Structures are given as C-alpha cells and as structure tokens.
C-alpha cells in the first residue's frame, strides 16, 4: 500500500460526522478526502445522494480522477479505493430507501459508474445514538451541546483518535447493532501511515 495515494473519499451527513472523520484522518495520517456541505454545517440527506453522485466531482470516474488526482488507477479502474457515505437514517421517510441504505445499497443511482466503489455507512438513528449505544464518554443532549462535543473529535487534541483508540472504538462499534461504522474504521486502520 502506498500512502501517497488517496484511498477514500468520505461523503458525510453533517457536522458531527465531519468532525469525526476529520479527527480519524488527522490522527491516523490518512490520505482521504472529505466531501461535505460547508464542513457539515449544511447536511446531506440519504435521499439526496443521487444528486451528489451527479455533481461535477462524482458524475464519472474521469471527473473523480480530475478532482482527486492522487487516486491510484489503472486503465480507469480505481485501485484500493472506496467512497464512503456516512449518514444518519433517522430522517429518511421512504422505508425502501432506508432499508436499501442499511443493506448496503443507495437507491436511485441505477447503473452508476462509481457504484462498485461505494460503501454506505449508517447510524440507525443518528451518530449520537450510536455513541450512546457504545457508552462513549461524551454525547451531546442537544444541538447547543454539540459545540462542546465537536471538540471531542478536534484533531488538535492529542488523546483522541490514535491507532489504539481507533482500534478500540472500532471494536466497540462492531458490537453495536445501531451502526456499521466499524467497517469504515477498520478500513482507515488498514490504510494508516506507519512510522
């Protein structure tokens, strides 16, 4: 594995997910890119993912490679690469769209060229619910508390998101039926820069 290549693009739902992924990226020294609206301040909903996949960045392999030049590829095949979508499913009204997402599929993208690289990551209710399920030390009770909470995942705080704590977090999430985010964390751990 060559850590100079971008190994993933992560499309995040909102601010909590953005801070979480930014922390993991920073502490594990990952070559991943984060796609969000206004650093997660404006959320991306599951039912709007087909629109995201038709934007100037994700509409095709060539557009993706133009935007992220360090994705390793051979003859337009992307090598050792994933597009993660990290989403809450609590606000999805259409039950079929919700069930498809939890089962690992994104509705309404048809024969989309990048479909084989997409890995949906879900939180049955929301990120905070999954954190409560694993007894994470700090979970905000309301939006006002999120400003404190976002500091928990601040990449400049030294005690968070190193390889050991990320491994522990992945193991705790693997036991939860509220999320599959352990799959994302395992991928990150397998692609971290080793010193």
C-alpha positions as CSV (number, residue, x, y, z in Angstrom):
1,X,0.0,0.0,0.0
2,X,1.3,3.4,-1.0
3,X,0.1,6.1,1.5
4,X,0.7,8.8,-1.1
5,X,-2.4,7.8,-2.9
6,X,-5.9,8.9,-1.9
7,X,-7.5,5.7,-0.6
8,X,-11.0,7.1,0.0
9,X,-13.4,9.9,-0.4
10,X,-15.9,10.2,2.5
11,X,-19.3,11.9,2.0
12,X,-20.6,13.0,5.4
13,X,-24.1,13.8,6.6
14,X,-23.4,16.7,8.9
15,X,-21.1,18.4,11.3
16,X,-20.7,15.6,13.8
17,X,-19.7,13.1,11.1
18,X,-17.4,15.7,9.6
19,X,-15.6,16.3,12.9
20,X,-15.4,12.5,13.5
21,X,-13.9,11.8,10.1
22,X,-11.5,14.8,10.2
23,X,-10.2,13.5,13.6
24,X,-9.6,10.0,12.3
25,X,-8.0,11.3,9.1
26,X,-5.6,13.6,11.1
27,X,-4.6,11.2,13.8
28,X,-4.1,8.2,11.5
29,X,-2.4,10.4,8.9
30,X,-4.7,9.1,6.2
31,X,-4.8,10.2,2.6
32,X,-8.6,10.5,2.4
33,X,-10.8,13.4,1.2
34,X,-13.9,14.6,3.0
35,X,-16.9,15.8,1.0
36,X,-19.4,17.9,2.9
37,X,-21.6,20.9,2.5
38,X,-19.9,23.8,4.4
39,X,-17.8,21.4,6.6
40,X,-21.0,19.6,7.6
41,X,-22.9,22.7,8.7
42,X,-25.5,22.0,6.0
43,X,-26.4,18.4,6.0
44,X,-26.5,15.9,3.1
45,X,-29.5,13.6,3.3
46,X,-29.6,10.0,2.0
47,X,-32.3,10.7,-0.5
48,X,-30.1,13.5,-2.0
49,X,-27.1,11.2,-2.5
50,X,-28.2,10.5,-6.2
51,X,-27.9,14.3,-6.7
52,X,-24.4,14.3,-5.1
53,X,-23.3,11.5,-7.4
54,X,-24.3,13.6,-10.4
55,X,-22.4,16.7,-9.4
56,X,-19.1,17.8,-11.1
57,X,-16.9,15.7,-8.8
58,X,-18.7,12.3,-8.7
59,X,-20.5,12.1,-12.1
60,X,-17.9,9.8,-13.5
61,X,-14.5,8.1,-12.9
62,X,-12.8,10.7,-15.1
63,X,-14.4,13.6,-13.2
64,X,-13.4,12.0,-9.8
65,X,-9.8,11.4,-11.0
66,X,-9.7,15.0,-12.2
67,X,-10.7,16.3,-8.8
68,X,-8.6,13.9,-6.8
69,X,-5.5,13.3,-8.9
70,X,-3.8,11.0,-6.3
71,X,-6.4,8.2,-6.6
72,X,-4.4,5.2,-7.8
73,X,-5.9,3.8,-11.0
74,X,-5.0,1.6,-14.0
75,X,-6.9,1.8,-17.2
76,X,-9.7,3.7,-15.5
77,X,-10.0,1.1,-12.8
78,X,-9.7,2.6,-9.3
79,X,-7.2,0.7,-7.2
80,X,-7.6,0.2,-3.4
81,X,-10.2,2.9,-3.2
82,X,-13.6,3.5,-1.6
83,X,-16.3,6.1,-1.5
84,X,-17.8,6.0,2.0
85,X,-21.2,7.7,2.6
86,X,-21.6,8.2,6.4
87,X,-25.2,9.0,7.1
88,X,-27.9,9.1,9.7
89,X,-31.0,7.2,8.7
90,X,-33.4,8.6,11.2
91,X,-34.8,11.3,8.9
92,X,-35.4,9.1,5.9
93,X,-39.1,9.0,5.2
94,X,-39.2,6.4,2.5
95,X,-38.8,2.9,4.2
96,X,-37.4,1.3,1.0
97,X,-34.7,3.9,0.7
98,X,-33.9,3.5,4.4
99,X,-33.8,-0.3,4.2
100,X,-31.7,-0.3,1.0
101,X,-29.1,2.0,2.6
102,X,-28.9,-0.1,5.8
103,X,-28.5,-3.2,3.5
104,X,-25.5,-1.5,1.7
105,X,-27.2,0.0,-1.4
106,X,-28.1,3.5,-2.4
107,X,-31.5,3.9,-4.0
108,X,-32.0,5.7,-7.4
109,X,-28.4,5.6,-8.7
110,X,-29.0,2.9,-11.3
111,X,-26.0,1.7,-13.3
112,X,-23.8,4.4,-11.9
113,X,-20.2,4.1,-12.9
114,X,-18.7,4.5,-9.4
115,X,-21.3,2.2,-7.7
116,X,-18.8,-0.7,-7.1
117,X,-16.6,1.6,-5.0
118,X,-19.4,2.9,-2.7
119,X,-19.7,1.7,0.8
120,X,-22.7,3.1,2.8
121,X,-22.1,3.6,6.5
122,X,-25.2,4.1,8.6
123,X,-26.3,5.2,12.0
124,X,-29.8,3.7,12.7
125,X,-31.0,6.8,14.3
126,X,-28.0,9.2,14.3
127,X,-24.4,9.4,15.2
128,X,-25.1,10.4,18.8
129,X,-27.4,7.4,19.3
130,X,-24.6,5.1,18.2
131,X,-22.2,6.8,20.6
132,X,-24.6,6.3,23.4
133,X,-25.0,2.7,22.5
134,X,-21.3,2.1,23.0
135,X,-21.1,4.2,26.2
136,X,-18.9,6.9,24.6
137,X,-17.7,9.3,27.3
138,X,-19.4,12.4,25.9
139,X,-22.6,12.6,23.9
140,X,-24.5,15.9,23.5
141,X,-28.0,16.0,24.6
142,X,-29.0,18.9,22.3
143,X,-27.6,21.0,19.4
144,X,-26.2,23.6,21.8
145,X,-24.0,20.9,23.4
146,X,-22.6,19.9,20.0
147,X,-20.1,22.8,20.1
148,X,-18.5,21.0,23.2
149,X,-18.9,17.7,21.6
150,X,-17.2,18.7,18.3
151,X,-14.1,19.5,20.4
152,X,-14.0,15.8,21.5
153,X,-13.2,15.0,17.8
154,X,-11.0,18.0,17.3
155,X,-7.8,16.7,15.5
156,X,-5.6,19.0,17.6
157,X,-6.5,17.3,20.8
158,X,-3.8,14.7,21.4
159,X,-5.7,12.0,23.3
160,X,-8.2,11.2,20.6
161,X,-8.2,9.0,17.5
162,X,-4.7,7.5,17.5
163,X,-4.4,3.9,16.3
164,X,-5.0,2.3,19.6
165,X,-8.1,4.4,20.5
166,X,-9.4,4.0,16.9
167,X,-9.0,0.2,17.2
168,X,-10.8,0.2,20.5
169,X,-13.6,2.4,19.0
170,X,-13.9,0.0,16.0
171,X,-14.2,-3.0,18.3
172,X,-16.9,-1.2,20.4
173,X,-18.9,-0.2,17.3
174,X,-18.6,-3.7,15.9
175,X,-20.7,-4.9,18.9
176,X,-23.4,-2.3,18.2
177,X,-26.4,-3.1,16.1
178,X,-27.0,0.7,15.7
179,X,-24.3,1.2,13.1
180,X,-21.7,-0.3,10.7
181,X,-19.1,2.5,11.2
182,X,-16.7,-0.1,12.4
183,X,-16.2,-1.1,8.7
184,X,-15.0,2.5,8.0
185,X,-12.7,2.5,11.0
186,X,-11.2,-0.9,10.0
187,X,-10.6,0.4,6.5
188,X,-8.9,3.5,8.0
189,X,-6.7,1.4,10.3
190,X,-5.6,-0.7,7.4
191,X,-4.6,2.3,5.4
192,X,-2.9,4.4,8.0
193,X,0.6,5.7,7.7
194,X,3.0,3.6,9.7
195,X,6.1,5.1,11.3
